Amino acid sequence: MAVDGCGKFLKYSMFLFNIVIVIAGCCLVGFGVYTKTNHVGISQVSSVLGGNLIVTLSLVLIIAGAIVILLSFLGCCGAIKEVRCMLVTFFVLLFVMFVGFVVSAVLVYAFRGKIEEYTLNHLKGSLQNDYGFEPQVTEAWDSMQQVFKCCGVEGDVNSSSSWAFYKRHSAWFVNQTAPIQYVPDSCCADPDSTPNRTMCVGQALSNIAPRLGPPVPPEKTNNQLHGKGCYTQLEQFLTGNIKILLGVLSGIAFVMILGMVFSICLCRRIQPTDFYCD
């Protein structure tokens, strides 16, 4: 016997819900394939953060997307055909995904210190040894410094790991020939203007950063030089948008819970005599 009344509402709500889910799954697979096959921007990021990180992430996205598509198929067919075992399977798989989502969030929070240490080590290693020698690494750092208006790894203008990392630790600085520049052009606020660029890279004045310091007294700062490290700028960007991030994560959790509620309620509405699984 087919469901009616509230059961029909649940049935078609479940169907529409899974249409949205299948679109999300296709997006995950598409983005995963893109990250795996794009050999320009993605390979640059991979060269800075570690070779296996992006490959692993792309595989995770593809697998997660495939699971989501399978999940939506079970939900759609289970709802339209009123197949209880499909709805139960949908509920179980979605519950497992929800638990995995929560556990992943908890693990990321619990091991945030190790994640930060891993990221900083790879950033410092690539900047110290590969910048100026490996084209992908150089392009990745230049792009990052231009986009986030930063210079070096972390800290503010008085840190030895921000703009000063270049002159204190990088092989790029040691192996330069005249004229010497203390930071690359991508660290400059206006690299296209010759006077501003020469001031930024330390070829104009010797009594201000980057030739002076760190530490850098307030009156000796260089307004043409990005003073903060890229990790610090990225961290501040994420902190400033934490409400949006939490909103997205909460939305994903809510959608999962909604799907489980719909499936179990519809399953209960279907009469035992209607139970079949073919």
Backbone as numpy.savetxt, mean C-alpha at the origin, in Angstrom:
# Nx Ny Nz CAx CAy CAz Cx Cy Cz
-40.63 -25.60 -1.86 -41.47 -24.40 -1.86 -40.59 -23.15 -1.86
-40.84 -22.21 -2.77 -40.02 -21.01 -2.89 -40.29 -20.06 -1.73
-39.32 -19.24 -1.43 -39.47 -18.27 -0.34 -40.37 -17.14 -0.81
-41.01 -16.45 0.15 -41.83 -15.31 -0.20 -41.66 -14.23 0.87
-42.26 -13.07 0.61 -42.20 -11.98 1.57 -40.78 -11.54 1.86
-40.42 -11.58 3.13 -39.08 -11.17 3.57 -38.01 -12.04 2.94
-38.37 -13.31 2.68 -37.41 -14.23 2.05 -37.02 -13.76 0.67
-37.98 -13.22 -0.11 -37.66 -12.70 -1.44 -36.74 -11.50 -1.36
-37.00 -10.66 -0.36 -36.12 -9.49 -0.18 -34.69 -9.94 0.09
-34.54 -10.92 0.99 -33.21 -11.45 1.31 -32.57 -12.09 0.09
-33.41 -12.81 -0.68 -32.91 -13.52 -1.87 -32.29 -12.56 -2.88
-33.03 -11.51 -3.22 -32.54 -10.59 -4.25 -31.49 -9.62 -3.70
-31.57 -9.32 -2.40 -30.51 -8.52 -1.77 -29.20 -9.29 -1.79
-29.30 -10.58 -1.52 -28.12 -11.45 -1.55 -27.52 -11.51 -2.95
-28.40 -11.58 -3.96 -27.93 -11.62 -5.34 -27.19 -10.34 -5.70
-27.80 -9.18 -5.40 -27.16 -7.89 -5.70 -25.86 -7.72 -4.92
-25.88 -8.17 -3.67 -24.68 -8.10 -2.83 -23.52 -8.83 -3.50
-23.81 -10.00 -4.06 -22.75 -10.81 -4.66 -22.31 -10.29 -6.02
-23.18 -9.54 -6.69 -22.75 -8.87 -7.93 -21.64 -7.87 -7.60
-21.84 -7.13 -6.52 -20.81 -6.17 -6.08 -19.53 -6.91 -5.70
-19.68 -8.05 -5.02 -18.53 -8.84 -4.58 -17.73 -9.37 -5.77
-18.43 -9.83 -6.82 -17.70 -10.37 -7.97 -16.93 -9.26 -8.70
-17.49 -8.06 -8.72 -16.76 -6.92 -9.32 -15.50 -6.63 -8.51
-15.63 -6.66 -7.18 -14.46 -6.44 -6.32 -13.42 -7.53 -6.53
-13.87 -8.78 -6.68 -12.94 -9.88 -6.92 -12.19 -9.72 -8.23
-12.90 -9.30 -9.29 -12.25 -9.07 -10.59 -11.22 -7.95 -10.50
-11.54 -6.92 -9.71 -10.60 -5.81 -9.51 -9.34 -6.29 -8.80
-9.52 -7.15 -7.79 -8.36 -7.70 -7.07 -7.47 -8.52 -8.01
-8.09 -9.39 -8.81 -7.31 -10.21 -9.75 -6.61 -9.31 -10.76
-7.34 -8.33 -11.29 -6.75 -7.43 -12.27 -5.57 -6.66 -11.72
-5.73 -6.13 -10.50 -4.62 -5.38 -9.90 -3.45 -6.30 -9.58
-3.75 -7.53 -9.15 -2.69 -8.49 -8.87 -1.90 -8.83 -10.11
-2.60 -9.05 -11.24 -1.93 -9.34 -12.51 -1.11 -8.13 -12.95
-1.67 -6.93 -12.75 -0.96 -5.70 -13.13 0.35 -5.57 -12.35
0.29 -5.78 -11.03 1.50 -5.66 -10.22 2.53 -6.72 -10.58
2.06 -7.88 -11.05 2.99 -8.96 -11.39 3.63 -8.76 -12.75
2.90 -8.11 -13.67 3.40 -7.98 -15.05 3.97 -6.61 -15.38
3.66 -5.60 -14.56 4.17 -4.25 -14.83 5.65 -4.19 -14.46
6.50 -3.96 -15.43 7.94 -3.98 -15.18 8.55 -2.58 -15.11
7.69 -1.57 -14.91 8.22 -0.20 -14.82 8.08 0.29 -13.39
6.92 0.85 -13.04 6.73 1.42 -11.71 6.83 0.40 -10.60
6.19 -0.78 -10.79 6.18 -1.79 -9.74 7.57 -2.34 -9.48
8.33 -2.56 -10.54 9.69 -3.08 -10.36 10.58 -2.07 -9.64
10.29 -0.79 -9.83 11.04 0.24 -9.11 10.76 0.15 -7.61
9.49 0.03 -7.26 9.13 -0.10 -5.85 9.74 -1.35 -5.26
9.70 -2.45 -6.01 10.26 -3.72 -5.55 11.76 -3.60 -5.31
12.44 -2.85 -6.15 13.89 -2.70 -6.00 14.26 -1.93 -4.75
13.36 -1.07 -4.28 13.62 -0.28 -3.07 13.23 -1.04 -1.81
12.10 -1.74 -1.84 11.57 -2.39 -0.64 11.93 -3.86 -0.51
12.62 -4.42 -1.48 12.96 -5.84 -1.40 12.31 -6.60 -2.53
13.08 -7.48 -3.17 12.65 -8.14 -4.39 11.42 -9.01 -4.27
11.21 -9.68 -3.13 10.12 -10.64 -3.03 8.81 -10.03 -2.52
8.85 -8.81 -2.02 7.68 -8.23 -1.39 6.55 -8.01 -2.39
6.85 -7.39 -3.52 5.81 -7.07 -4.50 5.31 -8.35 -5.18
6.22 -9.31 -5.45 5.81 -10.57 -6.06 4.83 -11.30 -5.15
5.16 -11.35 -3.86 4.27 -12.01 -2.89 2.94 -11.29 -2.81
2.97 -9.96 -2.78 1.74 -9.18 -2.70 0.86 -9.43 -3.92
1.44 -9.49 -5.11 0.66 -9.72 -6.32 0.00 -11.09 -6.31
0.73 -12.11 -5.84 0.15 -13.45 -5.75 -0.99 -13.51 -4.74
-0.80 -12.81 -3.62 -1.86 -12.76 -2.60 -3.12 -12.11 -3.18
-2.94 -11.03 -3.94 -4.08 -10.34 -4.54 -4.82 -11.23 -5.55
-4.05 -11.95 -6.36 -4.67 -12.82 -7.37 -5.44 -13.95 -6.70
-4.83 -14.59 -5.69 -5.50 -15.69 -4.98 -6.73 -15.19 -4.25
-6.59 -14.05 -3.56 -7.73 -13.48 -2.84 -8.86 -13.13 -3.79
-8.52 -12.56 -4.96 -9.54 -12.22 -5.94 -10.26 -13.45 -6.47
-9.50 -14.52 -6.73 -10.11 -15.77 -7.22 -11.06 -16.36 -6.18
-10.66 -16.30 -4.90 -11.52 -16.80 -3.83 -12.80 -15.97 -3.73
-12.66 -14.66 -3.86 -13.83 -13.78 -3.79 -14.79 -14.05 -4.94
-14.25 -14.29 -6.16 -15.11 -14.61 -7.31 -15.85 -15.92 -7.07
-15.14 -16.94 -6.57 -15.78 -18.23 -6.24 -16.86 -18.03 -5.18
-16.53 -17.20 -4.21 -17.48 -16.91 -3.12 -18.76 -16.27 -3.67
-18.60 -15.30 -4.56 -19.76 -14.62 -5.12 -20.59 -15.56 -5.98
-19.92 -16.49 -6.68 -20.65 -17.49 -7.47 -21.54 -18.35 -6.57
-20.99 -18.81 -5.46 -21.76 -19.60 -4.50 -22.94 -18.79 -3.96
-22.68 -17.52 -3.64 -23.73 -16.68 -3.09 -24.85 -16.42 -4.08
-24.47 -16.10 -5.33 -25.48 -15.82 -6.36 -26.34 -17.05 -6.65
-25.66 -18.17 -6.91 -26.40 -19.39 -7.24 -27.22 -19.88 -6.05
-26.63 -19.79 -4.87 -27.35 -20.23 -3.69 -28.59 -19.41 -3.43
-28.51 -18.11 -3.72 -29.66 -17.22 -3.49 -30.74 -17.41 -4.55
-30.36 -17.35 -5.84 -31.34 -17.44 -6.92 -31.98 -18.83 -6.99
-31.16 -19.86 -6.86 -31.68 -21.24 -6.93 -32.18 -21.75 -5.59
-31.95 -20.97 -4.53 -32.38 -21.34 -3.18 -31.79 -22.68 -2.75
-30.45 -22.78 -2.92 -29.72 -23.99 -2.56 -29.08 -23.77 -1.20
-29.56 -24.46 -0.21 -29.11 -24.21 1.16 -27.63 -24.57 1.36
-27.19 -25.68 0.78 -25.79 -26.06 1.01 -24.82 -25.06 0.40
-25.22 -24.42 -0.71 -24.39 -23.36 -1.30 -24.33 -22.16 -0.37
-25.46 -21.82 0.22 -25.49 -20.69 1.14 -24.67 -20.97 2.39
-24.73 -22.22 2.87 -23.93 -22.59 4.04 -22.44 -22.52 3.70
-22.08 -23.04 2.52 -20.67 -22.97 2.08 -20.21 -21.53 1.94
-21.09 -20.70 1.37 -20.79 -19.26 1.25 -20.54 -18.65 2.63
-21.41 -18.96 3.59 -21.26 -18.44 4.95 -19.94 -18.88 5.57
-19.62 -20.16 5.44 -18.39 -20.71 6.05 -17.15 -20.04 5.45
-17.10 -19.96 4.11 -15.93 -19.36 3.46 -15.80 -17.88 3.81
-16.93 -17.17 3.83 -16.90 -15.75 4.18 -16.48 -15.56 5.64
-16.92 -16.45 6.49 -16.51 -16.38 7.90 -15.00 -16.60 8.04
-14.47 -17.58 7.28 -13.02 -17.84 7.31 -12.26 -16.61 6.82
-12.76 -15.98 5.73 -12.12 -14.76 5.22 -12.18 -13.64 6.24
-13.30 -13.52 6.93 -13.45 -12.48 7.94 -12.46 -12.68 9.08
-12.33 -13.95 9.54 -11.37 -14.25 10.60 -9.95 -13.94 10.13
-9.64 -14.33 8.87 -8.32 -14.04 8.32 -8.05 -12.54 8.23
-9.08 -11.78 7.85 -8.97 -10.32 7.77 -8.65 -9.72 9.14
-9.38 -10.18 10.16 -9.17 -9.67 11.52 -7.79 -10.07 12.04
-7.42 -11.34 11.83 -6.11 -11.83 12.30 -4.98 -11.06 11.61
-5.12 -10.81 10.31 -4.09 -10.06 9.57 -3.93 -8.66 10.13
-5.07 -8.00 10.42 -5.01 -6.65 10.99 -4.33 -6.65 12.34
-4.64 -7.66 13.16 -4.02 -7.76 14.49 -2.52 -8.02 14.37
-2.12 -8.90 13.44 -0.70 -9.21 13.26 0.08 -8.00 12.76
-0.52 -7.26 11.82 0.15 -6.05 11.32 0.36 -5.05 12.46
-0.66 -4.91 13.31 -0.53 -3.99 14.45 0.50 -4.51 15.46
0.46 -5.82 15.73 1.35 -6.39 16.74 2.81 -6.34 16.30
3.05 -6.53 15.00 4.43 -6.57 14.49 4.78 -5.30 13.72
4.10 -4.21 14.02 4.36 -2.96 13.31 5.80 -2.49 13.49
6.39 -2.80 14.65 7.79 -2.42 14.88 8.73 -3.15 13.95
8.52 -4.45 13.77 9.38 -5.24 12.88 9.15 -4.85 11.43
7.90 -4.54 11.08 7.60 -4.10 9.71 8.32 -2.78 9.42
8.28 -1.89 10.40 8.98 -0.59 10.24 10.48 -0.80 10.11
11.03 -1.70 10.93 12.47 -1.98 10.89 12.86 -2.57 9.54
12.06 -3.52 9.05 12.33 -4.15 7.75 12.31 -3.10 6.64
11.30 -2.24 6.66 11.15 -1.23 5.61 12.32 -0.25 5.63
12.66 0.23 6.83 13.76 1.20 6.95 15.08 0.59 6.52
15.33 -0.66 6.88 16.58 -1.32 6.49 16.72 -1.42 4.98
15.62 -1.77 4.31 15.67 -1.88 2.85 15.80 -0.50 2.20
15.14 0.49 2.75 15.27 1.84 2.21 16.70 2.35 2.34
17.28 2.18 3.53 18.65 2.64 3.75 19.65 1.86 2.90
19.43 0.55 2.79 20.35 -0.27 2.00 20.34 0.12 0.53
19.16 0.34 -0.03 19.07 0.69 -1.44 19.63 2.09 -1.70
19.40 3.00 -0.77 19.91 4.36 -0.96 21.42 4.42 -0.77
21.93 3.64 0.16 23.36 3.65 0.44 24.18 3.00 -0.67
23.70 1.87 -1.19 24.53 1.08 -2.09 24.14 1.17 -3.57
22.85 1.38 -3.84 22.37 1.24 -5.22 21.99 2.54 -5.90
21.69 3.59 -5.12 21.27 4.84 -5.75 22.42 5.40 -6.61
22.09 5.76 -7.83 23.08 6.29 -8.76 23.76 5.22 -9.59
23.56 3.94 -9.23 24.20 2.83 -9.95 23.17 1.89 -10.58
22.08 1.65 -9.88 21.00 0.81 -10.40 19.87 1.72 -10.90
19.60 1.71 -12.21 18.59 2.64 -12.76 17.22 2.54 -12.11
16.76 1.31 -11.84 15.43 1.15 -11.24 15.37 1.77 -9.84
16.42 1.54 -9.06 16.47 2.10 -7.70 16.53 3.62 -7.76
17.36 4.13 -8.64 17.52 5.58 -8.78 16.19 6.23 -9.19
15.52 5.66 -10.18 14.24 6.21 -10.64 13.18 6.12 -9.55
13.20 5.02 -8.79 12.21 4.87 -7.71 12.40 5.93 -6.64
13.65 6.15 -6.23 13.92 7.17 -5.21 13.61 8.57 -5.72
13.98 8.85 -6.95 13.69 10.18 -7.52 12.18 10.44 -7.58
11.43 9.43 -8.02 9.97 9.58 -8.09 9.38 9.79 -6.71
9.83 9.00 -5.74 9.31 9.08 -4.38 9.62 10.45 -3.76
10.82 10.95 -3.98 11.22 12.23 -3.40 10.47 13.40 -4.04
10.14 13.27 -5.31 9.38 14.32 -5.98 7.92 14.31 -5.55
7.33 13.10 -5.45 5.91 12.98 -5.10 5.66 13.41 -3.67
6.48 12.91 -2.73 6.25 13.18 -1.31 7.02 14.41 -0.80
7.75 15.07 -1.70 8.52 16.26 -1.34 9.41 15.97 -0.12
10.25 14.97 -0.31 11.12 14.50 0.78 12.52 14.31 0.25
13.42 13.95 1.15 14.81 13.71 0.77 15.43 12.75 1.77
15.95 11.64 1.29 16.56 10.67 2.18 15.52 9.73 2.79
15.88 9.12 3.91 15.08 8.03 4.46 14.08 8.50 5.50
14.54 9.01 6.64 13.63 9.34 7.74 14.16 10.53 8.54
13.27 11.11 9.33 13.64 12.21 10.21 13.39 13.57 9.59
13.70 14.60 10.37 13.50 15.97 9.89 14.81 16.55 9.37
14.86 17.85 9.23 16.03 18.50 8.64 17.29 18.29 9.46
17.16 18.01 10.76 18.32 17.81 11.63 18.74 16.35 11.79
18.09 15.48 11.05 18.41 14.05 11.14 19.54 13.68 10.18
20.37 12.76 10.60 21.44 12.28 9.72 20.93 11.24 8.72
19.65 10.86 8.86 19.07 9.87 7.95 18.12 10.47 6.93
17.96 11.79 6.96 17.12 12.43 5.93 18.03 12.88 4.78
18.05 14.16 4.45 18.87 14.63 3.32 20.36 14.35 3.53
20.82 14.38 4.80 22.25 14.19 5.09 22.70 12.76 4.84
21.77 11.82 4.68 22.14 10.43 4.42 22.97 10.33 3.15
22.68 11.19 2.18 23.41 11.14 0.91 24.89 11.43 1.11
25.20 12.52 1.81 26.62 12.91 1.92 27.37 12.11 2.98
26.63 11.48 3.90 27.29 10.74 4.98 27.41 9.23 4.72
26.50 8.69 3.92 26.47 7.23 3.80 26.41 6.69 2.38
26.04 7.50 1.40 25.76 6.93 0.08 27.01 6.81 -0.79
27.05 5.72 -1.54 28.13 5.52 -2.52 28.00 6.51 -3.66
26.77 6.97 -3.91 26.54 7.98 -4.95 27.36 9.24 -4.69
27.39 9.72 -3.44 28.12 10.94 -3.10 29.63 10.71 -3.20
30.10 9.58 -2.71 31.54 9.28 -2.69 32.11 9.20 -4.10
31.34 8.67 -5.03 31.84 8.42 -6.38 31.56 9.56 -7.35
31.17 10.71 -6.84 30.91 11.85 -7.72 32.20 12.46 -8.25
32.06 13.09 -9.40 33.14 13.93 -9.93 32.63 15.37 -9.94
33.54 16.33 -10.01 33.16 17.75 -9.97 32.23 18.09 -11.14
31.28 18.99 -10.90 30.98 19.70 -9.64 30.17 18.82 -8.68
30.57 18.86 -7.41 29.93 18.04 -6.38 28.56 18.60 -6.01
27.58 17.72 -5.89 26.30 18.11 -5.32 26.01 17.20 -4.14
25.44 17.78 -3.08 25.28 17.07 -1.80 23.98 16.28 -1.73
23.02 16.64 -2.54 21.78 15.87 -2.67 21.41 15.84 -4.15
20.62 14.85 -4.59 20.20 14.82 -5.99 19.15 15.88 -6.30
18.93 16.11 -7.57 17.96 17.13 -8.00 16.55 16.85 -7.50
16.22 15.57 -7.32 14.86 15.22 -6.90 14.55 15.65 -5.48
15.56 16.08 -4.74 15.35 16.60 -3.38 15.01 18.09 -3.39
14.99 18.69 -4.56 14.83 20.14 -4.65 13.37 20.54 -4.90
13.00 21.68 -4.33 11.64 22.20 -4.50 11.43 22.72 -5.92
12.49 23.26 -6.53 12.38 23.83 -7.88 13.63 23.48 -8.69
13.76 22.21 -9.10 14.98 21.78 -9.79 15.13 22.34 -11.20
14.05 22.88 -11.77 14.11 23.41 -13.13 14.70 24.82 -13.19
14.77 25.48 -12.05 15.37 26.81 -12.00 16.84 26.66 -11.60
17.73 27.13 -12.44 19.17 26.95 -12.19 19.63 27.57 -10.87
19.26 28.84 -10.55 19.69 29.40 -9.26 19.16 28.61 -8.06
17.89 28.23 -8.13 17.30 27.47 -7.03 17.91 26.07 -6.91
18.21 25.44 -8.03 18.80 24.11 -8.02 20.20 24.15 -7.42
21.03 25.09 -7.84 22.40 25.17 -7.31 22.40 25.46 -5.81
21.45 26.23 -5.34 21.33 26.47 -3.91 20.89 25.20 -3.18
19.96 24.47 -3.80 19.43 23.27 -3.18 20.50 22.19 -3.03
21.28 21.95 -4.05 22.24 20.84 -4.04 23.56 21.21 -3.39
23.70 22.45 -2.91 24.90 22.85 -2.18 26.02 23.39 -3.03
25.70 23.87 -4.23 26.74 24.40 -5.12 26.82 25.92 -5.10
25.92 26.57 -4.32 25.89 28.03 -4.30 26.44 28.59 -2.99
25.90 28.15 -1.86 26.29 28.68 -0.55 26.83 27.57 0.33
27.91 27.87 1.04 28.52 26.85 1.90 28.08 26.96 3.36
27.34 28.00 3.71 26.98 28.22 5.12 25.54 27.83 5.43
24.89 27.09 4.52 23.55 26.58 4.77 23.49 25.11 4.36
22.41 24.43 4.77 22.21 23.05 4.33 22.05 23.05 2.79
22.56 22.04 2.08 23.04 20.76 2.59 24.53 20.67 2.88
25.29 21.74 2.59 26.72 21.68 2.90 26.96 21.80 4.39
26.10 22.51 5.07 26.19 22.67 6.52 25.26 21.68 7.20
25.78 21.08 8.30 24.92 20.24 9.15 24.84 18.81 8.66
24.00 18.06 9.33 23.16 18.44 10.48 23.98 18.44 11.78
23.48 19.09 12.83 22.22 19.85 12.90 22.30 21.16 12.12
21.13 21.68 11.81 21.02 22.91 11.04 20.27 23.94 11.86
20.90 25.04 12.24 20.18 26.10 12.96 19.04 26.66 12.09
17.99 27.16 12.72 16.83 27.66 11.94 17.20 28.68 10.88
18.19 29.54 11.18 18.55 30.58 10.22 19.41 30.04 9.07
19.84 28.77 9.17 20.68 28.17 8.14 19.95 27.12 7.30
18.65 27.03 7.47 17.89 26.08 6.66 17.81 26.55 5.21
17.56 25.62 4.33 17.52 25.90 2.90 16.09 25.69 2.40
15.43 26.77 2.00 14.03 26.65 1.60 13.84 25.99 0.24
14.94 25.70 -0.44 14.87 24.99 -1.71 15.08 23.49 -1.56
15.37 23.04 -0.34 15.69 21.63 -0.07 14.57 20.99 0.74
14.10 19.85 0.28 13.13 19.09 1.07 13.85 18.51 2.29
13.42 18.93 3.48 14.18 18.58 4.68 13.82 17.26 5.32
12.62 16.76 5.10 12.18 15.53 5.78 12.44 14.29 4.93
12.68 13.16 5.65 12.89 11.89 4.97 11.60 11.34 4.40
11.71 10.46 3.41 10.53 9.95 2.71 9.67 9.05 3.59
10.29 8.23 4.43 9.51 7.38 5.33 8.70 8.23 6.30
9.31 9.30 6.79 8.62 10.21 7.71 7.44 10.89 7.02
7.66 11.33 5.79 6.57 11.98 5.04 5.43 11.00 4.76
5.77 9.77 4.39 4.74 8.77 4.13 3.97 8.44 5.41
4.69 8.33 6.52 4.07 8.04 7.81 3.11 9.16 8.20
3.51 10.40 7.99 2.65 11.54 8.30 1.44 11.58 7.38
1.62 11.19 6.12 0.50 11.13 5.18 -0.54 10.11 5.64
-0.06 8.93 6.04 -0.98 7.88 6.51 -1.67 8.29 7.80
-0.91 8.92 8.70 -1.49 9.37 9.96 -2.57 10.43 9.71
-2.30 11.31 8.76 -3.27 12.36 8.44 -4.53 11.83 7.80
-4.44 10.63 7.21 -5.60 10.04 6.55 -6.07 8.78 7.26
-5.75 8.68 8.56 -6.07 7.48 9.33 -7.57 7.24 9.40
-8.36 8.32 9.44 -9.82 8.16 9.51 -10.36 7.52 8.23
-9.80 7.91 7.09 -10.22 7.32 5.82 -9.83 5.85 5.78
-8.59 5.55 6.22 -8.11 4.17 6.23 -8.97 3.29 7.13
-9.27 3.79 8.33 -10.10 3.04 9.26 -11.52 2.88 8.71
-12.00 3.90 8.01 -13.32 3.82 7.41 -13.39 2.74 6.34
-12.35 2.65 5.51 -12.30 1.62 4.47 -12.25 0.23 5.08
-11.39 0.05 6.09 -11.27 -1.25 6.76 -12.58 -1.63 7.46
-13.20 -0.66 8.10 -14.49 -0.92 8.76 -15.56 -1.27 7.74
-15.52 -0.61 6.59 -16.48 -0.90 5.53 -16.34 -2.33 5.01
-15.08 -2.78 4.84 -14.85 -4.15 4.39 -15.38 -5.15 5.41
-15.10 -4.89 6.68 -15.59 -5.78 7.74 -17.12 -5.80 7.78
-17.73 -4.63 7.61 -19.19 -4.53 7.62 -19.82 -5.31 6.47
-19.22 -5.21 5.28 -19.73 -5.93 4.11 -19.66 -7.44 4.34
-18.57 -7.90 4.94 -18.43 -9.32 5.24 -19.50 -9.79 6.22
-19.70 -9.01 7.28 -20.72 -9.37 8.28 -22.11 -9.36 7.64
-22.38 -8.36 6.79 -23.67 -8.27 6.12 -23.91 -9.49 5.24
-22.88 -9.92 4.52 -23.01 -11.10 3.68 -23.31 -12.35 4.49
-22.66 -12.49 5.64 -22.92 -13.65 6.49 -24.34 -13.62 7.04
-24.79 -12.44 7.44 -26.16 -12.31 7.97 -27.19 -12.65 6.90
-27.03 -12.10 5.68 -27.94 -12.38 4.58 -28.00 -13.88 4.29
-26.82 -14.50 4.20 -26.79 -15.92 3.82 -27.46 -16.80 4.85
-27.19 -16.54 6.13 -27.77 -17.41 7.16 -29.26 -17.18 7.32
-29.70 -15.92 7.16 -31.13 -15.63 7.25 -31.89 -16.24 6.08
-31.34 -16.13 4.87 -31.98 -16.73 3.70 -32.01 -18.24 3.81
-30.94 -18.80 4.33 -30.86 -20.25 4.50 -31.96 -20.74 5.45
-32.21 -19.98 6.49 -33.26 -20.35 7.44 -34.66 -20.19 6.83
-34.80 -19.28 5.87 -36.09 -19.06 5.23 -36.46 -20.18 4.25
-35.42 -20.83 3.69 -35.68 -21.90 2.74 -36.17 -23.14 3.50
-37.27 -23.70 3.08 -37.86 -24.85 3.77 -36.96 -26.07 3.62
-36.91 -26.93 4.63 -36.09 -28.15 4.54 -36.41 -29.00 3.33
-37.69 -28.97 2.90 -38.07 -29.76 1.73 -37.47 -29.22 0.44
-37.03 -27.95 0.51 -36.40 -27.33 -0.66 -34.90 -27.58 -0.71
-34.38 -28.29 0.27 -32.93 -28.48 0.37 -32.45 -29.43 -0.74
-31.57 -28.93 -1.54 -30.91 -29.80 -2.52 -29.55 -29.20 -2.84
-28.71 -30.00 -3.41 -27.36 -29.51 -3.71 -26.86 -30.22 -4.95
-27.19 -29.67 -6.09 -26.74 -30.28 -7.32 -26.15 -29.22 -8.25
